Amino acid sequence: MVRREGSRSTKNLWIFCEGKKTETFYFKKLRHLERIDGLQIKVFTSGNTDAVGIIEHAQKFIEHRKDYVEGDFVCCVFDRDQNQNSVLAQAKRIAEQANICLIFSNPCFEYWVLCHFGSFHSRYSPDDVIDKIKEYLPEYRKNDSETYSKVKEKTQIANNNAKVIHKKHIEKNVEIISCESNPVTLVFHLIDKIFEFVR
C-alpha cells in the first residue's frame, strides 16, 4: 500500500466492512456515541463478501484518498462466510504486506455481540449465534442500527470473553483466520485500539 507522508495529532481509523450489515451499523453507532479525541473513525462498505476482495477494495480506496497519511490504521472486518482456508490464507498474506489489520469472526460478526453475554465455546452456525443472542436480547435482529447502544455497557465483558476464546485457540495451535477457529472474533483488537483514544 502506498502511504502518503504527513503528520498530525489526529489519526484516522479506516474500517472496511463486507456490506451494509450489523458491523457497519455497530461501528457507526460507536463513533456517534463515544467521545473519541485524536481518532477519526471512518466506516465504509466494500460490497464484497470474500476476504481477498475486501482487502483489495480497501487498498484501492485508500490509494485515492488524500486524507490518508502515514500512521493511520486500516482494518478489514469480515466473516468466515464461504471463505475457504486457501482464500483466508491469501487474505492474511496480502494484509500483512499492506499493513492492514484483519478483524475476522467465525462464524459471523454476531458472535462478537454474543460475547457481551458470556463465554461461549461451542461451534456455531450464523443462525445458531442469532438464536443464542435472542436468549439474552429477545428483541435482537440482524442489521439493527442500535446494536451498539444496546450492548455498549457490556463492551469490556465482550472484550474479555473474546480474548479467552482466542487464547484457547492459540494454545491449541489453531490458525485463527481459518475455518477451524469456530467460534472466534478478533473485534477485541479493534475495540482495544479505539478505546486507547477514549476519555
Secondary structure as UniProt FT lines:
FT   STRAND          11..17
FT   HELIX           22..33
FT   TURN            37..38
FT   STRAND          39..45
FT   HELIX           51..63
FT   TURN            66..67
FT   TURN            70..71
FT   STRAND          73..79
FT   TURN            81..82
FT   HELIX           85..98
FT   STRAND          101..106
FT   HELIX           110..114
FT   HELIX           115..117
FT   HELIX           126..136
FT   TURN            138..139
FT   TURN            142..143
FT   TURN            145..146
FT   HELIX           147..151
FT   HELIX           152..154
FT   HELIX           155..171
FT   TURN            172..173
FT   HELIX           179..181
FT   STRAND          184..185
FT   HELIX           187..195
//
